[in-house]
Amino acid sequence: MVSDDVCLKINKMRSKFLKLNSRDLINGIIVAIFCTFITGFYQLIANGGVINWLTIKPVVIAAIGSGVAYLTKNLLTNSKGQFMKGER
């Protein structure tokens, strides 16, 4: 069972509905970096090790898309972790 102190610390770290905090931005950057490595590694294997704009472009698009999607999800989630519900 999770103690009340742990729950309070977790809720303090979460941003409110329609707001982002620095933790959200840092996590968004981390998600974008992971997506970049995964997509880049796949593109490198799929194209036989050739690196040019045609292989890098999908990596950049995927990284930006994943970062924006993560930040949008956090923007639309309240401090209790409920999606598309306002603060009560």
Distance bins in CASP14 RR format, pairs under 12 A and 6 or more apart:
PFRMAT RR
TARGET T0000
AUTHOR 0000-0000-0000
RMODE 2
METHOD distances of the structure
MODEL  1
1 7 0 0 0 0 0 1 0 0 0 0 0
2 8 0 0 0 0 0 1 0 0 0 0 0
2 9 0 0 0 0 0 1 0 0 0 0 0
2 10 0 0 0 0 1 0 0 0 0 0 0
2 11 0 0 0 0 0 1 0 0 0 0 0
3 9 0 0 0 0 1 0 0 0 0 0 0
3 10 0 0 0 0 0 1 0 0 0 0 0
4 10 0 0 0 0 0 1 0 0 0 0 0
4 11 0 0 0 0 0 1 0 0 0 0 0
5 11 0 0 0 0 0 1 0 0 0 0 0
5 12 0 0 0 0 0 1 0 0 0 0 0
6 12 0 0 0 0 0 1 0 0 0 0 0
6 13 0 0 0 0 0 1 0 0 0 0 0
7 13 0 0 0 0 0 1 0 0 0 0 0
7 14 0 0 0 0 0 1 0 0 0 0 0
7 79 0 0 0 0 0 1 0 0 0 0 0
7 80 0 0 0 0 0 1 0 0 0 0 0
7 81 0 0 0 0 0 1 0 0 0 0 0
8 14 0 0 0 0 0 1 0 0 0 0 0
8 79 0 0 0 0 0 1 0 0 0 0 0
10 23 0 0 0 0 0 1 0 0 0 0 0
10 79 0 0 0 0 1 0 0 0 0 0 0
10 80 0 0 0 0 1 0 0 0 0 0 0
10 81 0 0 0 0 1 0 0 0 0 0 0
11 78 0 0 0 0 0 1 0 0 0 0 0
11 79 1 0 1 0 0 0 0 0 0 0 0
11 80 1 0 0 1 0 0 0 0 0 0 0
11 81 0 0 0 0 1 0 0 0 0 0 0
11 82 0 0 0 0 0 1 0 0 0 0 0
11 87 0 0 0 0 0 1 0 0 0 0 0
12 21 0 0 0 0 0 1 0 0 0 0 0
12 23 0 0 0 0 0 1 0 0 0 0 0
12 79 0 0 0 0 1 0 0 0 0 0 0
13 21 0 0 0 0 1 0 0 0 0 0 0
13 22 0 0 0 0 0 1 0 0 0 0 0
13 23 1 0 1 0 0 0 0 0 0 0 0
13 24 0 0 0 0 1 0 0 0 0 0 0
13 26 0 0 0 0 0 1 0 0 0 0 0
13 27 0 0 0 0 0 1 0 0 0 0 0
13 74 0 0 0 0 0 1 0 0 0 0 0
13 79 0 0 0 0 1 0 0 0 0 0 0
13 81 0 0 0 0 0 1 0 0 0 0 0
14 20 0 0 0 0 0 1 0 0 0 0 0
14 21 0 0 0 0 1 0 0 0 0 0 0
14 23 0 0 0 0 1 0 0 0 0 0 0
14 24 0 0 0 0 1 0 0 0 0 0 0
14 27 0 0 0 0 0 1 0 0 0 0 0
14 74 0 0 0 0 1 0 0 0 0 0 0
14 75 0 0 0 0 0 1 0 0 0 0 0
14 77 1 0 0 1 0 0 0 0 0 0 0
14 78 1 0 0 1 0 0 0 0 0 0 0
14 79 1 0 1 0 0 0 0 0 0 0 0
14 80 1 0 0 1 0 0 0 0 0 0 0
14 81 1 0 0 1 0 0 0 0 0 0 0
14 82 0 0 0 0 0 1 0 0 0 0 0
14 87 0 0 0 0 0 1 0 0 0 0 0
15 21 1 0 1 0 0 0 0 0 0 0 0
15 22 0 0 0 0 1 0 0 0 0 0 0
15 23 1 0 0 1 0 0 0 0 0 0 0
15 24 1 0 1 0 0 0 0 0 0 0 0
15 25 0 0 0 0 1 0 0 0 0 0 0
15 26 0 0 0 0 0 1 0 0 0 0 0
15 27 0 0 0 0 0 1 0 0 0 0 0
15 71 0 0 0 0 0 1 0 0 0 0 0
15 73 0 0 0 0 0 1 0 0 0 0 0
15 74 1 0 0 1 0 0 0 0 0 0 0
15 75 0 0 0 0 1 0 0 0 0 0 0
15 76 0 0 0 0 0 1 0 0 0 0 0
15 77 0 0 0 0 1 0 0 0 0 0 0
15 78 0 0 0 0 1 0 0 0 0 0 0
15 79 1 0 0 1 0 0 0 0 0 0 0
15 80 0 0 0 0 0 1 0 0 0 0 0
15 81 0 0 0 0 0 1 0 0 0 0 0
15 87 0 0 0 0 0 1 0 0 0 0 0
16 24 0 0 0 0 0 1 0 0 0 0 0
16 74 0 0 0 0 0 1 0 0 0 0 0
16 75 0 0 0 0 0 1 0 0 0 0 0
16 76 0 0 0 0 0 1 0 0 0 0 0
16 77 0 0 0 0 1 0 0 0 0 0 0
16 78 1 0 0 1 0 0 0 0 0 0 0
16 79 1 0 1 0 0 0 0 0 0 0 0
16 80 0 0 0 0 1 0 0 0 0 0 0
16 81 0 0 0 0 0 1 0 0 0 0 0
16 82 0 0 0 0 0 1 0 0 0 0 0
16 85 0 0 0 0 0 1 0 0 0 0 0
16 86 0 0 0 0 1 0 0 0 0 0 0
16 87 1 0 1 0 0 0 0 0 0 0 0
16 88 0 0 0 0 0 1 0 0 0 0 0
17 74 0 0 0 0 0 1 0 0 0 0 0
17 75 0 0 0 0 1 0 0 0 0 0 0
17 76 1 0 0 1 0 0 0 0 0 0 0
17 77 1 0 0 1 0 0 0 0 0 0 0
17 78 1 0 1 0 0 0 0 0 0 0 0
17 79 1 0 0 1 0 0 0 0 0 0 0
17 80 0 0 0 0 1 0 0 0 0 0 0
17 81 0 0 0 0 1 0 0 0 0 0 0
17 82 0 0 0 0 1 0 0 0 0 0 0
17 83 0 0 0 0 1 0 0 0 0 0 0
17 84 0 0 0 0 1 0 0 0 0 0 0
17 85 1 0 0 1 0 0 0 0 0 0 0
17 86 1 0 1 0 0 0 0 0 0 0 0
17 87 1 0 1 0 0 0 0 0 0 0 0
17 88 0 0 0 0 1 0 0 0 0 0 0
18 24 0 0 0 0 0 1 0 0 0 0 0
18 72 0 0 0 0 0 1 0 0 0 0 0
18 74 0 0 0 0 0 1 0 0 0 0 0
18 75 1 0 0 1 0 0 0 0 0 0 0
18 76 1 0 0 1 0 0 0 0 0 0 0
18 77 0 0 0 0 1 0 0 0 0 0 0
18 78 0 0 0 0 1 0 0 0 0 0 0
18 79 0 0 0 0 0 1 0 0 0 0 0
18 84 0 0 0 0 0 1 0 0 0 0 0
18 85 0 0 0 0 0 1 0 0 0 0 0
18 86 0 0 0 0 1 0 0 0 0 0 0
18 87 0 0 0 0 1 0 0 0 0 0 0
19 25 0 0 0 0 0 1 0 0 0 0 0
19 71 0 0 0 0 0 1 0 0 0 0 0
19 74 0 0 0 0 1 0 0 0 0 0 0
19 75 1 0 0 1 0 0 0 0 0 0 0
19 76 0 0 0 0 0 1 0 0 0 0 0
19 77 0 0 0 0 0 1 0 0 0 0 0
19 78 0 0 0 0 1 0 0 0 0 0 0
19 79 0 0 0 0 1 0 0 0 0 0 0
19 86 0 0 0 0 0 1 0 0 0 0 0
19 87 0 0 0 0 1 0 0 0 0 0 0
20 26 0 0 0 0 0 1 0 0 0 0 0
20 27 0 0 0 0 0 1 0 0 0 0 0
20 28 0 0 0 0 1 0 0 0 0 0 0
20 67 0 0 0 0 0 1 0 0 0 0 0
20 68 0 0 0 0 0 1 0 0 0 0 0
20 70 0 0 0 0 0 1 0 0 0 0 0
20 71 1 0 0 1 0 0 0 0 0 0 0
20 72 0 0 0 0 1 0 0 0 0 0 0
20 73 0 0 0 0 0 1 0 0 0 0 0
20 74 1 0 0 1 0 0 0 0 0 0 0
20 75 1 0 1 0 0 0 0 0 0 0 0
20 76 0 0 0 0 0 1 0 0 0 0 0
20 77 0 0 0 0 0 1 0 0 0 0 0
21 27 0 0 0 0 0 1 0 0 0 0 0
21 28 0 0 0 0 0 1 0 0 0 0 0
21 71 0 0 0 0 0 1 0 0 0 0 0
21 74 0 0 0 0 1 0 0 0 0 0 0
21 75 0 0 0 0 0 1 0 0 0 0 0
21 79 0 0 0 0 0 1 0 0 0 0 0
22 28 0 0 0 0 0 1 0 0 0 0 0
22 29 0 0 0 0 0 1 0 0 0 0 0
22 74 0 0 0 0 0 1 0 0 0 0 0
23 29 0 0 0 0 0 1 0 0 0 0 0
23 30 0 0 0 0 0 1 0 0 0 0 0
23 70 0 0 0 0 0 1 0 0 0 0 0
23 71 0 0 0 0 0 1 0 0 0 0 0
23 74 0 0 0 0 1 0 0 0 0 0 0
23 79 0 0 0 0 0 1 0 0 0 0 0
24 30 0 0 0 0 0 1 0 0 0 0 0
24 31 0 0 0 0 0 1 0 0 0 0 0
24 67 0 0 0 0 0 1 0 0 0 0 0
24 70 0 0 0 0 1 0 0 0 0 0 0
24 71 1 0 0 1 0 0 0 0 0 0 0
24 72 0 0 0 0 0 1 0 0 0 0 0
24 73 0 0 0 0 1 0 0 0 0 0 0
24 74 1 0 1 0 0 0 0 0 0 0 0
24 75 1 0 0 1 0 0 0 0 0 0 0
24 76 0 0 0 0 0 1 0 0 0 0 0
24 77 0 0 0 0 1 0 0 0 0 0 0
24 79 0 0 0 0 0 1 0 0 0 0 0
25 31 0 0 0 0 0 1 0 0 0 0 0
25 32 0 0 0 0 0 1 0 0 0 0 0
25 67 0 0 0 0 1 0 0 0 0 0 0
25 68 0 0 0 0 0 1 0 0 0 0 0
25 70 0 0 0 0 1 0 0 0 0 0 0
25 71 1 0 0 1 0 0 0 0 0 0 0
25 74 0 0 0 0 1 0 0 0 0 0 0
25 75 0 0 0 0 0 1 0 0 0 0 0
26 32 0 0 0 0 0 1 0 0 0 0 0
26 33 0 0 0 0 0 1 0 0 0 0 0
26 67 0 0 0 0 0 1 0 0 0 0 0
26 70 0 0 0 0 0 1 0 0 0 0 0
26 71 0 0 0 0 0 1 0 0 0 0 0
26 74 0 0 0 0 0 1 0 0 0 0 0
27 33 0 0 0 0 0 1 0 0 0 0 0
27 34 0 0 0 0 0 1 0 0 0 0 0
27 66 0 0 0 0 0 1 0 0 0 0 0
27 67 0 0 0 0 1 0 0 0 0 0 0
27 70 1 0 0 1 0 0 0 0 0 0 0
27 71 0 0 0 0 1 0 0 0 0 0 0
27 73 0 0 0 0 0 1 0 0 0 0 0
27 74 1 0 0 1 0 0 0 0 0 0 0
28 34 0 0 0 0 1 0 0 0 0 0 0
28 35 0 0 0 0 1 0 0 0 0 0 0
28 36 0 0 0 0 0 1 0 0 0 0 0
28 63 0 0 0 0 0 1 0 0 0 0 0
28 64 0 0 0 0 0 1 0 0 0 0 0
28 65 0 0 0 0 0 1 0 0 0 0 0
28 66 0 0 0 0 1 0 0 0 0 0 0
28 67 1 0 1 0 0 0 0 0 0 0 0
28 68 0 0 0 0 1 0 0 0 0 0 0
28 69 0 0 0 0 1 0 0 0 0 0 0
28 70 1 0 1 0 0 0 0 0 0 0 0
28 71 1 0 1 0 0 0 0 0 0 0 0
28 72 0 0 0 0 0 1 0 0 0 0 0
28 73 0 0 0 0 1 0 0 0 0 0 0
28 74 1 0 0 1 0 0 0 0 0 0 0
28 75 0 0 0 0 0 1 0 0 0 0 0
29 35 0 0 0 0 0 1 0 0 0 0 0
29 36 0 0 0 0 0 1 0 0 0 0 0
29 63 0 0 0 0 1 0 0 0 0 0 0
29 64 0 0 0 0 0 1 0 0 0 0 0
29 66 0 0 0 0 0 1 0 0 0 0 0
29 67 1 0 0 1 0 0 0 0 0 0 0
29 68 0 0 0 0 0 1 0 0 0 0 0
29 70 0 0 0 0 1 0 0 0 0 0 0
29 71 0 0 0 0 1 0 0 0 0 0 0
30 36 0 0 0 0 0 1 0 0 0 0 0
30 37 0 0 0 0 0 1 0 0 0 0 0
30 63 0 0 0 0 0 1 0 0 0 0 0
30 66 0 0 0 0 0 1 0 0 0 0 0
30 67 0 0 0 0 1 0 0 0 0 0 0
30 70 0 0 0 0 1 0 0 0 0 0 0
30 71 0 0 0 0 0 1 0 0 0 0 0
31 37 0 0 0 0 0 1 0 0 0 0 0
31 38 0 0 0 0 0 1 0 0 0 0 0
31 62 0 0 0 0 0 1 0 0 0 0 0
31 63 0 0 0 0 1 0 0 0 0 0 0
31 64 0 0 0 0 0 1 0 0 0 0 0
31 65 0 0 0 0 1 0 0 0 0 0 0
31 66 1 0 1 0 0 0 0 0 0 0 0
31 67 1 0 1 0 0 0 0 0 0 0 0
31 68 0 0 0 0 1 0 0 0 0 0 0
31 69 0 0 0 0 1 0 0 0 0 0 0
31 70 1 0 1 0 0 0 0 0 0 0 0
31 71 0 0 0 0 1 0 0 0 0 0 0
31 72 0 0 0 0 0 1 0 0 0 0 0
31 73 0 0 0 0 1 0 0 0 0 0 0
31 74 0 0 0 0 0 1 0 0 0 0 0
32 38 0 0 0 0 0 1 0 0 0 0 0
32 39 0 0 0 0 0 1 0 0 0 0 0
32 59 0 0 0 0 0 1 0 0 0 0 0
32 60 0 0 0 0 0 1 0 0 0 0 0
32 61 0 0 0 0 0 1 0 0 0 0 0
32 62 0 0 0 0 1 0 0 0 0 0 0
32 63 1 0 1 0 0 0 0 0 0 0 0
32 64 1 0 0 1 0 0 0 0 0 0 0
32 65 1 0 0 1 0 0 0 0 0 0 0
32 66 1 0 1 0 0 0 0 0 0 0 0
32 67 1 0 1 0 0 0 0 0 0 0 0
32 68 0 0 0 0 1 0 0 0 0 0 0
32 69 0 0 0 0 1 0 0 0 0 0 0
32 70 1 0 0 1 0 0 0 0 0 0 0
32 71 0 0 0 0 1 0 0 0 0 0 0
33 39 0 0 0 0 0 1 0 0 0 0 0
33 40 0 0 0 0 0 1 0 0 0 0 0
33 59 0 0 0 0 0 1 0 0 0 0 0
33 62 0 0 0 0 0 1 0 0 0 0 0
33 63 1 0 0 1 0 0 0 0 0 0 0
33 64 0 0 0 0 0 1 0 0 0 0 0
33 66 0 0 0 0 1 0 0 0 0 0 0
33 67 0 0 0 0 1 0 0 0 0 0 0
33 70 0 0 0 0 0 1 0 0 0 0 0
34 40 0 0 0 0 0 1 0 0 0 0 0
34 41 0 0 0 0 0 1 0 0 0 0 0
34 62 0 0 0 0 0 1 0 0 0 0 0
34 63 0 0 0 0 1 0 0 0 0 0 0
34 66 1 0 0 1 0 0 0 0 0 0 0
34 67 0 0 0 0 1 0 0 0 0 0 0
34 70 0 0 0 0 0 1 0 0 0 0 0
35 41 0 0 0 0 0 1 0 0 0 0 0
35 42 0 0 0 0 0 1 0 0 0 0 0
35 43 0 0 0 0 0 1 0 0 0 0 0
35 58 0 0 0 0 0 1 0 0 0 0 0
35 59 0 0 0 0 1 0 0 0 0 0 0
35 60 0 0 0 0 0 1 0 0 0 0 0
35 61 0 0 0 0 0 1 0 0 0 0 0
35 62 1 0 1 0 0 0 0 0 0 0 0
35 63 1 0 1 0 0 0 0 0 0 0 0
35 64 0 0 0 0 1 0 0 0 0 0 0
35 65 1 0 0 1 0 0 0 0 0 0 0
35 66 1 1 0 0 0 0 0 0 0 0 0
35 67 1 0 0 1 0 0 0 0 0 0 0
35 68 0 0 0 0 0 1 0 0 0 0 0
35 69 0 0 0 0 1 0 0 0 0 0 0
35 70 0 0 0 0 1 0 0 0 0 0 0
36 42 0 0 0 0 0 1 0 0 0 0 0
36 43 0 0 0 0 0 1 0 0 0 0 0
36 44 0 0 0 0 0 1 0 0 0 0 0
36 56 0 0 0 0 1 0 0 0 0 0 0
36 58 0 0 0 0 0 1 0 0 0 0 0
36 59 1 0 1 0 0 0 0 0 0 0 0
36 60 1 0 0 1 0 0 0 0 0 0 0
36 61 0 0 0 0 0 1 0 0 0 0 0
36 62 1 0 0 1 0 0 0 0 0 0 0
36 63 1 0 1 0 0 0 0 0 0 0 0
36 64 0 0 0 0 1 0 0 0 0 0 0
36 65 0 0 0 0 0 1 0 0 0 0 0
36 66 0 0 0 0 1 0 0 0 0 0 0
36 67 0 0 0 0 0 1 0 0 0 0 0
37 43 0 0 0 0 0 1 0 0 0 0 0
37 44 0 0 0 0 0 1 0 0 0 0 0
37 59 0 0 0 0 1 0 0 0 0 0 0
37 62 0 0 0 0 0 1 0 0 0 0 0
37 63 0 0 0 0 1 0 0 0 0 0 0
37 66 0 0 0 0 0 1 0 0 0 0 0
38 44 0 0 0 0 0 1 0 0 0 0 0
38 45 0 0 0 0 0 1 0 0 0 0 0
38 58 0 0 0 0 0 1 0 0 0 0 0
38 59 0 0 0 0 1 0 0 0 0 0 0
38 62 0 0 0 0 1 0 0 0 0 0 0
38 63 0 0 0 0 1 0 0 0 0 0 0
38 66 0 0 0 0 1 0 0 0 0 0 0
39 45 0 0 0 0 0 1 0 0 0 0 0
39 46 0 0 0 0 0 1 0 0 0 0 0
39 55 0 0 0 0 0 1 0 0 0 0 0
39 56 0 0 0 0 1 0 0 0 0 0 0
39 57 0 0 0 0 0 1 0 0 0 0 0
39 58 1 0 0 1 0 0 0 0 0 0 0
39 59 1 0 1 0 0 0 0 0 0 0 0
39 60 0 0 0 0 1 0 0 0 0 0 0
39 61 0 0 0 0 1 0 0 0 0 0 0
39 62 1 0 1 0 0 0 0 0 0 0 0
39 63 1 0 0 1 0 0 0 0 0 0 0
39 64 0 0 0 0 0 1 0 0 0 0 0
39 65 0 0 0 0 0 1 0 0 0 0 0
39 66 0 0 0 0 1 0 0 0 0 0 0
40 46 0 0 0 0 1 0 0 0 0 0 0
40 47 0 0 0 0 1 0 0 0 0 0 0
40 49 0 0 0 0 0 1 0 0 0 0 0
40 51 0 0 0 0 1 0 0 0 0 0 0
40 55 1 0 0 1 0 0 0 0 0 0 0
40 56 0 0 0 0 1 0 0 0 0 0 0
40 57 0 0 0 0 0 1 0 0 0 0 0
40 58 0 0 0 0 1 0 0 0 0 0 0
40 59 1 0 1 0 0 0 0 0 0 0 0
40 60 0 0 0 0 1 0 0 0 0 0 0
40 61 0 0 0 0 0 1 0 0 0 0 0
40 62 0 0 0 0 1 0 0 0 0 0 0
40 63 0 0 0 0 1 0 0 0 0 0 0
41 47 0 0 0 0 0 1 0 0 0 0 0
41 48 0 0 0 0 0 1 0 0 0 0 0
41 49 0 0 0 0 0 1 0 0 0 0 0
41 51 0 0 0 0 0 1 0 0 0 0 0
41 55 0 0 0 0 0 1 0 0 0 0 0
41 59 0 0 0 0 1 0 0 0 0 0 0
41 62 0 0 0 0 0 1 0 0 0 0 0
42 48 0 0 0 0 0 1 0 0 0 0 0
42 49 0 0 0 0 0 1 0 0 0 0 0
42 55 0 0 0 0 1 0 0 0 0 0 0
42 58 0 0 0 0 1 0 0 0 0 0 0
42 59 0 0 0 0 1 0 0 0 0 0 0
42 62 0 0 0 0 1 0 0 0 0 0 0
43 49 0 0 0 0 1 0 0 0 0 0 0
43 50 0 0 0 0 1 0 0 0 0 0 0
43 51 0 0 0 0 1 0 0 0 0 0 0
43 52 0 0 0 0 0 1 0 0 0 0 0
43 53 0 0 0 0 0 1 0 0 0 0 0
43 54 0 0 0 0 1 0 0 0 0 0 0
43 55 1 0 1 0 0 0 0 0 0 0 0
43 56 1 0 0 1 0 0 0 0 0 0 0
43 57 0 0 0 0 1 0 0 0 0 0 0
43 58 1 0 0 1 0 0 0 0 0 0 0
43 59 1 0 1 0 0 0 0 0 0 0 0
43 60 0 0 0 0 0 1 0 0 0 0 0
43 61 0 0 0 0 0 1 0 0 0 0 0
43 62 0 0 0 0 1 0 0 0 0 0 0
43 63 0 0 0 0 0 1 0 0 0 0 0
44 50 0 0 0 0 1 0 0 0 0 0 0
44 51 1 0 0 1 0 0 0 0 0 0 0
44 52 0 0 0 0 0 1 0 0 0 0 0
44 55 1 0 0 1 0 0 0 0 0 0 0
44 56 0 0 0 0 1 0 0 0 0 0 0
44 58 0 0 0 0 0 1 0 0 0 0 0
44 59 0 0 0 0 1 0 0 0 0 0 0
45 51 0 0 0 0 0 1 0 0 0 0 0
45 55 0 0 0 0 0 1 0 0 0 0 0
46 54 0 0 0 0 0 1 0 0 0 0 0
46 55 0 0 0 0 1 0 0 0 0 0 0
46 58 0 0 0 0 1 0 0 0 0 0 0
46 59 0 0 0 0 0 1 0 0 0 0 0
47 53 0 0 0 0 0 1 0 0 0 0 0
47 54 1 0 0 1 0 0 0 0 0 0 0
47 55 1 0 1 0 0 0 0 0 0 0 0
47 56 0 0 0 0 0 1 0 0 0 0 0
47 57 0 0 0 0 0 1 0 0 0 0 0
47 58 0 0 0 0 0 1 0 0 0 0 0
47 59 0 0 0 0 0 1 0 0 0 0 0
48 55 0 0 0 0 1 0 0 0 0 0 0
49 55 0 0 0 0 1 0 0 0 0 0 0
50 56 0 0 0 0 0 1 0 0 0 0 0
51 57 0 0 0 0 0 1 0 0 0 0 0
51 59 0 0 0 0 0 1 0 0 0 0 0
52 58 0 0 0 0 0 1 0 0 0 0 0
52 59 0 0 0 0 0 1 0 0 0 0 0
53 59 0 0 0 0 0 1 0 0 0 0 0
53 60 0 0 0 0 1 0 0 0 0 0 0
53 61 0 0 0 0 0 1 0 0 0 0 0
54 60 0 0 0 0 0 1 0 0 0 0 0
55 61 0 0 0 0 0 1 0 0 0 0 0
56 62 0 0 0 0 0 1 0 0 0 0 0
56 63 0 0 0 0 0 1 0 0 0 0 0
57 63 0 0 0 0 0 1 0 0 0 0 0
57 64 0 0 0 0 0 1 0 0 0 0 0
58 64 0 0 0 0 0 1 0 0 0 0 0
58 65 0 0 0 0 0 1 0 0 0 0 0
59 65 0 0 0 0 0 1 0 0 0 0 0
59 66 0 0 0 0 0 1 0 0 0 0 0
60 66 0 0 0 0 0 1 0 0 0 0 0
60 67 0 0 0 0 0 1 0 0 0 0 0
61 67 0 0 0 0 0 1 0 0 0 0 0
61 68 0 0 0 0 0 1 0 0 0 0 0
62 68 0 0 0 0 0 1 0 0 0 0 0
62 69 0 0 0 0 0 1 0 0 0 0 0
63 69 0 0 0 0 0 1 0 0 0 0 0
63 70 0 0 0 0 0 1 0 0 0 0 0
64 70 0 0 0 0 0 1 0 0 0 0 0
64 71 0 0 0 0 0 1 0 0 0 0 0
65 71 0 0 0 0 1 0 0 0 0 0 0
65 72 0 0 0 0 1 0 0 0 0 0 0
65 73 0 0 0 0 0 1 0 0 0 0 0
66 72 0 0 0 0 0 1 0 0 0 0 0
66 73 0 0 0 0 0 1 0 0 0 0 0
67 73 0 0 0 0 1 0 0 0 0 0 0
67 74 0 0 0 0 0 1 0 0 0 0 0
67 75 0 0 0 0 0 1 0 0 0 0 0
68 74 0 0 0 0 0 1 0 0 0 0 0
68 75 0 0 0 0 0 1 0 0 0 0 0
69 75 0 0 0 0 0 1 0 0 0 0 0
69 76 0 0 0 0 0 1 0 0 0 0 0
70 76 0 0 0 0 0 1 0 0 0 0 0
70 77 0 0 0 0 0 1 0 0 0 0 0
71 77 0 0 0 0 0 1 0 0 0 0 0
72 83 0 0 0 0 0 1 0 0 0 0 0
72 84 0 0 0 0 0 1 0 0 0 0 0
73 81 0 0 0 0 0 1 0 0 0 0 0
73 83 1 0 0 1 0 0 0 0 0 0 0
73 84 0 0 0 0 0 1 0 0 0 0 0
74 81 0 0 0 0 1 0 0 0 0 0 0
74 83 0 0 0 0 0 1 0 0 0 0 0
75 83 0 0 0 0 0 1 0 0 0 0 0
75 84 0 0 0 0 0 1 0 0 0 0 0
75 86 0 0 0 0 0 1 0 0 0 0 0
76 82 0 0 0 0 1 0 0 0 0 0 0
76 83 1 0 0 1 0 0 0 0 0 0 0
76 84 1 0 1 0 0 0 0 0 0 0 0
76 85 0 0 0 0 1 0 0 0 0 0 0
76 86 0 0 0 0 1 0 0 0 0 0 0
77 83 1 0 1 0 0 0 0 0 0 0 0
77 84 1 0 0 1 0 0 0 0 0 0 0
77 85 0 0 0 0 1 0 0 0 0 0 0
77 86 0 0 0 0 1 0 0 0 0 0 0
77 87 0 0 0 0 0 1 0 0 0 0 0
78 84 0 0 0 0 1 0 0 0 0 0 0
78 85 1 0 1 0 0 0 0 0 0 0 0
78 86 1 0 1 0 0 0 0 0 0 0 0
78 87 1 0 1 0 0 0 0 0 0 0 0
78 88 0 0 0 0 1 0 0 0 0 0 0
79 85 0 0 0 0 0 1 0 0 0 0 0
79 86 0 0 0 0 1 0 0 0 0 0 0
79 87 1 0 0 1 0 0 0 0 0 0 0
79 88 0 0 0 0 1 0 0 0 0 0 0
80 86 0 0 0 0 1 0 0 0 0 0 0
80 87 0 0 0 0 1 0 0 0 0 0 0
80 88 0 0 0 0 1 0 0 0 0 0 0
81 87 0 0 0 0 0 1 0 0 0 0 0
82 88 0 0 0 0 1 0 0 0 0 0 0
END
